[in-house]
Amino acid sequence: MFVMIGHWPVIEGLWAPVQQRDETSETASARWQRLMRAAQGGDQRAYAAFLKEAAVFVRVIARRYHRDGGAVEDVVQETLLSLHRVRHTYEPGRAVEPWVAAVAKARAIDALRVRMRRAADETEASDGQLHEVADSTAGADSRHEAQAEVAAALAALPAGQRAAVRMLKIEELSLAEAAARSGQSVPALKSLLHRAMLSLRAALKGSNDA
């Protein structure tokens, strides 16, 4: 996997070795702080070492939100790019992990919202006007507000319907896979999904009319 960070190419698995200090007297948190301070000072080797370790950390967070390996790697790359853009905001002496975790969580949620909107778009052909309603909401407020409304409407669904949407529309499982995971029959899952999409459409339309 390759990604350009500024003028520095970063290839996972092909990182240049970094001169290590005696890590028996340095905690992982202290190491990240040291690497970030060096990176802010222009040390490219330290920056590469930090990004390599951060990628592993971010991948763990991304997997809490995404099942698909491709989506996880997209979140990792987007997070690394975000960290690159805001690296100057890191304050030396502060713990690095919470800062990285916050950026990773934000990118993971952004990706999840995109998938939710894509699911709504795909539902237009079979379940009606959900995409149209979401777009009209976006026109009245903003795209991010519309995404938040979709997320809130999803959270308000009964557990069975919410699970059906998550498995079939967000995680993109097949009906057979979803049935095996949930213990529901395929017809039952189809019914749950149909009712869920109708409820989402009604909820979003009501929000837009308010």
Secondary structure, 3 states (H helix, E strand, C coil): CEEEECCEEEECCCCCCCCCCCHHHCCHHHHHHHHHHHHHCCCHHHHHHHHHHHHHHHHHHHCCCCCCHHHHHHHHHHHHHHHHHHHHHCCCCCCCHHHHHHHHHHHHHHHHHHHHHHHHHHHHHHHCCHHHHHHHHHHHCCHHHHHHHHHHHHHCCCHHHHHHHHHHHHCCCCHHHHHHHHCCCHHHHHHHHHHHHHHHHHHHHHHHHC
